[in-house]
Amino acid sequence: MTASTAILAPTAPVHPEGTGGAAFSLDRLEGKVVGFLDNAKPNFSHLVDAIAELLSTRHGVARVIKHRKRAASIPAETSVLDALSADCDLVITGSGD
Amino acid sequence: MTVCSSAFESLGRAQAKALGQPNLPILRIAHPFGNRSRTEVETMARECVDQLATLVAKGNPQEASGQASAQAAHAAASRCERIEIAGDVDAVNRLFRRRRWSDGLPVVAPTPERVERMLQGVLRAPQSVIASVAPAFGAATLEAIAVNAVASGCEPEYLPLLIAAVQAVAEPQFNLQAIQATTNSVAVWVIVNGPAAQQLEVNAGMNCLGQGTWANATIGRALRLILQNIGGAVAGEMDRATHGQPGKYSFCCAENEIDSPWESLHVERGFARSQSTVTVVGAEGTMNMNTHTKDADQLLRVFAETMQHPPSNEYTHGGEPWLILCPEHANVLQHAGLSKADVKQELWERSRMPARRMADRDLLRVLESRKDELGPIGPDTLLPIAQRPEGIGLIVAGGPGTHSVYVPCFGNSLAVTQEIT
């Protein structure tokens, strides 16, 4: 008969019931306000500028708002997040190098 | 939505899931991105916009998933999962290896009996949540901490210290989120002060950063396993370290309060000498400073010149570098009439580095990160390593010898000191 060993898993216990995340629900780009949270990594500001230009000229985005963090490895300030959340229909952030 | 360079897409998805947004759209671009030409960036921008337009055109009816949000998990954490394994301790280690729950070394099987023994002496419910651990924001329940403590080989009397360490790393100023998911080599260094250091036999003397002391080895190891197994920072997944470092196996010592000529770290930070504390530091690594000089001025000079290094997060952000002075070097400085604060002032002034020593792209990061602090920055600007002299951390540790240690740190993280209760 094979011996058995009981252990407790070292991972975070998760409650079996939980709420799901919100679905992505943007139905169009025209007339929308798009925000950018620039992570300050090299080249990301150029990507932001280029995407913003395309969204404005080709997809009818009404307004673009840009915020740039001081550094990639710090969280954005709460006031910035609140402003983007209040003013924008879509916010685009960046991750990676 | 977020733009991810391909090498970081898995991190983006894992992070989105951890934050309760498993359906967050990700716009994928090629990696590496930072070295692309302007023309290439514009091409990538068009690709991003095409991806976005496709998402919008499809209507993207992504249903909310049944995944638990971080907040829900935190608020309603339950008991650790019990797993029955066919086999003995070898089978346990095979499971840990398969599930990536280990640090690469064999573990002590966290049986329910061992975990219960670990929990004795801590008068809290096992499912009580000590902290939420980034970047997965897993709930570090007392029981889950104890499981990792057992697996690491900790003695039960180490558990209050570990609890304090988990509380400390979860403090916002420590910036655990960044430390866990970065490409940087940063490890979490645990410094123990007060009576607990001797009571738990945490080594503050010879080879205190090396192998051989049970408390140093297992406490540091347990914290790393907690950061990995509860915090989700599995190497190559949410942990994106380019190399990592040996300190990510274990990095723990006590301060040598007996041989230090100054007040201890925890007294310096406002605690009573009779209190016991842990201090957590985001440490990039260690660099030995072997100098036989008995002259305080020369000692400070060579230390300061060691601290100056162009590819440095400290100089980029105005960080919090640390030094471990051996008792001999500390006494040279103290005998010259220098207090700990004086040493920090001297090192801060002497370690200022001309901005021109940094690579061009790195200097751009400095301009971005420190313009509010320093004003206009040019090639001849002398960059201070920390924003203030007080930002340099300093302890006395180690045994006999003429070696001190420079510990460069993550830059955008501040050490946290937590009482052990």
Interface residues (C-beta under 8 A of the other chain):
Chain A: T2 A3 S4 T5 A6 I7 L8 A9 P10 T11 A12 P13 V14 H15 P16 E17 G18 T19 G20 G21 A22 A23 F24 S25 L26 D27 R28 L29 A40 K41 P42 N43 F44 H46 L47 A50 I51 E53 L54 L55 R58 H59 R68 R70 A71 S73 I74 P75 L90 V91 I92 T93 G94 S95 G96 D97
Chain B: M1 T2 V3 C4 S5 S6 A7 F8 E9 L11 G12 Q15 A16 L19 G20 Q21 P22 N23 L24 P25 L27 I29 H31 P32 F33 G34 N35 R36 R38 V41 E42 M44 A45 R46 C48 V49 L52 A53 L55 V56 G59 N60 P61 Q62 E63 A64 S65 G66 Q67 A68 S69 A72 A73 A75 A76 A77 S78 R79 C80 E81 R82 I83 E84 I85 A86 G87 D88 V89 A91 V92 L95 W101 A109 P110 T111 P112 V115 Q127 V133 A136 G138 A139 A140 T141 E143 A144 V147 N148 A151 N175 Q177 A178 T182 T183 L225 N229 I230 T316 H317 R361 L364 R365 E368 S369 D372 F410 G411 N412
